[in-house]
Amino acid sequence: MRSRRDFLTHSTLAAAGLALGACRKGGEPGPAPRPEQPRSPAASTSRPTRGALLTRTIPSTGEAIPVIGMGTSGSFEVDAGTPEYAALEEVLKVFFAGGGRLIDTSPNYGPAESVLGELLARGGHRERCFLATKLAADDLATAKAQWAESLRRLKTDRVELLQVHNLRAWEIQLPYARELKAQGLTKYIGLTHFRESSHAELERIVRAERPDFLQINYSVASPQAARSLLPMAQELGVAVLVNRAFEDGKLFAQVSNRPLPGWAAEAGAGSWAQLFLKFAISHPAVTAVIPATGKPNRQADNLEGGTGPLLTEAQQDELRSMFR
Ligand SMILES: NC(=O)c1ccc[n+]([C@@H]2O[C@H](COP(=O)([O-])OP(=O)(O)OC[C@H]3O[C@@H](n4cnc5c(N)ncnc54)[C@H](OP(=O)(O)O)[C@@H]3O)[C@@H](O)[C@H]2O)c1
């Protein structure tokens, strides 16, 4: 059996136009369900063998998920039949072959749910996938219609995580998400936002409502969550997904002519993308980070960011100071 590093190397070659070889195929079952465990205050990190994708546990159940997930905003907003669409098929193959599971989407991302649903079905990836989508509606009737449409577009009868997008009408949508959870239509519920200006409101709501998941922005250039939301999530046992770890790609423009720090190799990072992702997952409250890409070689790069050592406090400080 090949090691994960072999898988990634292989995937990178595939992205360069060479044969991918055997990746996991259709209908493959995910890991056996773990027994439900009481919510623990801090998620634990399991680090199996060197080169393997790290996992963290979801505090409300103890279920383990890989620390590198993927987003679909922008990258999955493409038309069928285009080269970008074909590339996404490879992006998903690389993701699942490299041990990935969690994919985040939303009815608000143009055709992304339809594109994702079609490609998951075509590749036989659905059972392996930890699928997260959102409610983004102002009233209950619209949310009900939107949820039905999300299931249709995603070609599924349930999701693993249903989140209230950007806190939109959360007083209506969170109880609705809870109702769907009680019916077994979603395993977990959550709240999302992508701006630091939302953090105070998120903190108040999470303390009162205790969702399973919180999805927030956290990066070398937007590190505020480490001061309030992340310690709170650890204290309360709420899983955290990190969006915008690359500031929607803007961080790469800032490092285009910059060499990696001297300690990068020692930290197991071979690219800036890997350093930015390692920064996010080095906070113990973070369950997974969800970078978005439409390029298979970048998907392989991103998965590598979830292997090897985490960053020390000093390394995290140095990165933060570079992007102040
Ligand atoms: N409110 C919310 O719920 C909310 C808000 C924001 C985001 N999100 C979720 O979080 C996900 C991630 O956020 P995001 O998409 O805004 O931004 P992001 O992940 O910070 O950045 C994505 C950008 O980085 C580039 N990129 C990805 N991997 C790369 C690599 N290895 N090397 C160089 N460039 C790379 C991508 O370009 P290419 O595609 O060309 O590779 C894309 O332009 C979203 O897709 C969405 O699922 C949720």
The ligand as an ORCA input file, in Angstrom:
! r2SCAN-3c Opt
* xyz 0 1
  N     -19.476     33.368      5.272
  C     -19.066     32.186      4.913
  O     -19.674     31.182      5.231
  C     -17.815     32.082      4.115
  C     -17.128     33.232      3.703
  C     -15.937     33.072      3.006
  C     -15.493     31.793      2.684
  N     -16.218     30.698      3.063
  C     -15.763     29.323      2.719
  O     -14.360     29.244      2.870
  C     -13.756     28.854      1.650
  C     -12.369     29.470      1.539
  O     -12.441     30.868      1.439
  P     -12.213     31.667      0.089
  O     -12.560     30.780     -1.051
  O     -12.936     32.946      0.196
  O     -10.679     32.027      0.075
  P      -9.262     31.325      0.353
  O      -9.377     29.866      0.519
  O      -8.621     32.153      1.417
  O      -8.486     31.655     -1.009
  C      -8.865     31.105     -2.232
  C      -7.900     31.641     -3.282
  O      -6.589     31.124     -3.063
  C      -6.070     30.560     -4.275
  N      -5.321     29.346     -3.891
  C      -5.814     28.223     -3.309
  N      -4.843     27.346     -3.039
  C      -3.680     27.918     -3.469
  C      -2.318     27.510     -3.464
  N      -1.942     26.340     -2.943
  N      -1.393     28.344     -3.997
  C      -1.750     29.543     -4.523
  N      -3.036     29.991     -4.552
  C      -3.992     29.186     -4.025
  C      -7.282     30.233     -5.110
  O      -7.003     30.371     -6.483
  P      -7.192     29.147     -7.537
  O      -8.631     28.676     -7.422
  O      -6.877     29.787     -8.829
  O      -6.222     28.104     -7.100
  C      -8.295     31.306     -4.690
  O      -8.099     32.482     -5.451
  C     -14.767     29.314      0.593
  O     -14.547     28.692     -0.644
  C     -16.068     28.974      1.259
  O     -16.362     27.587      1.118
  C     -17.354     30.822      3.779
*
